[in-house]
Amino acid sequence: MKWRGIASYYHDNFEGRLTASGELFRQNRLTAAHPFLPMGTIVRVVNLQNGRSTVVRINDRGPHVPGRIIDLSRAAAMELGIVENGTVEVEVSIVAGAQ
């Protein structure tokens, strides 16, 4: 399956907070929040503006802003080149199911 929509990234002030999976949020890890995919699902996220992609593990629920489909850690946002803008249109696809 593939989904298209707007991605955003967690602001640094979430560092160290508990995620929905029970682990601590770490901005330097390749993780993301998704509204319904099972925790531990591995997804590829492609920035549709510049073609850059990254692979992240779902470890939280969100985003909690209408119209957004995934919230990325800062590390993932940097790989996609979206830190300055904060949001971008992306395509999300499952690489592997929950571990």
C-alpha positions as CSV (number, residue, x, y, z in Angstrom):
1,M,0.0,0.0,0.0
2,K,1.0,3.6,-0.6
3,W,-0.3,6.8,0.8
4,R,0.3,10.4,-0.3
5,G,-0.1,13.4,1.9
6,I,1.7,16.0,4.1
7,A,4.6,15.0,6.4
8,S,5.8,17.1,9.2
9,Y,8.5,16.5,11.8
10,Y,8.5,16.5,15.6
11,H,9.9,19.6,17.1
12,D,13.0,19.1,19.3
13,N,11.0,19.8,22.5
14,F,9.6,16.3,22.3
15,E,13.1,14.8,23.0
16,G,12.9,12.3,25.8
17,R,9.1,12.1,26.0
18,L,7.4,8.8,26.0
19,T,6.0,7.7,22.6
20,A,2.8,5.6,22.3
21,S,5.0,2.5,22.0
22,G,6.4,3.2,25.4
23,E,9.9,4.1,24.2
24,L,11.5,7.5,24.6
25,F,11.4,9.8,21.6
26,R,14.9,10.5,20.3
27,Q,15.3,13.0,17.6
28,N,18.4,11.4,16.2
29,R,16.7,8.1,15.4
30,L,14.9,7.2,12.2
31,T,11.4,6.9,13.7
32,A,7.9,8.3,13.0
33,A,4.4,8.7,14.2
34,H,1.5,7.3,12.1
35,P,-2.2,7.3,12.9
36,F,-3.0,3.6,12.3
37,L,0.0,1.5,11.2
38,P,1.1,-1.1,13.8
39,M,4.0,-0.1,16.1
40,G,7.2,-1.4,14.6
41,T,6.1,-1.2,11.0
42,I,9.0,-0.1,8.7
43,V,8.0,2.5,6.0
44,R,9.8,4.3,3.2
45,V,9.0,8.0,3.0
46,V,9.7,9.8,-0.3
47,N,9.8,13.6,-0.5
48,L,7.8,14.3,-3.7
49,Q,9.5,17.7,-4.2
50,N,13.1,16.5,-4.3
51,G,13.0,12.7,-4.6
52,R,14.9,12.0,-1.4
53,S,13.8,9.1,0.7
54,T,14.4,7.5,4.1
55,V,13.2,4.4,5.9
56,V,11.7,4.8,9.4
57,R,10.1,2.7,12.1
58,I,6.7,3.6,13.4
59,N,6.9,4.0,17.2
60,D,4.2,6.6,18.0
61,R,0.7,7.8,17.1
62,G,0.0,11.0,15.2
63,P,0.1,13.4,13.5
64,H,-2.5,15.3,15.4
65,V,-2.9,18.0,12.8
66,P,-5.6,17.6,10.1
67,G,-4.3,16.8,6.6
68,R,-1.0,15.3,7.8
69,I,-0.2,11.6,7.3
70,I,3.1,11.1,9.2
71,D,5.3,12.9,11.8
72,L,9.0,12.3,11.4
73,S,11.9,12.5,13.8
74,R,14.4,15.3,13.1
75,A,16.9,12.7,11.7
76,A,14.4,11.5,9.2
77,A,13.4,15.1,8.3
78,M,17.0,15.9,7.7
79,E,17.4,12.9,5.3
80,L,14.4,14.2,3.4
81,G,15.5,17.8,3.4
82,I,12.4,19.2,5.1
83,V,13.8,20.7,8.4
84,E,13.7,24.3,7.2
85,N,10.1,24.1,5.7
86,G,8.8,21.8,8.4
87,T,6.3,20.1,6.1
88,V,6.3,18.5,2.6
89,E,4.2,16.3,0.4
90,V,5.4,12.7,0.6
91,E,4.6,9.2,-0.4
92,V,4.6,6.6,2.4
93,S,4.9,2.8,1.6
94,I,5.3,-0.2,3.9
95,V,8.7,-1.9,3.7
96,A,8.2,-4.5,6.4
97,G,5.4,-5.3,8.9
98,A,5.7,-4.9,12.6
99,Q,8.6,-6.9,14.1
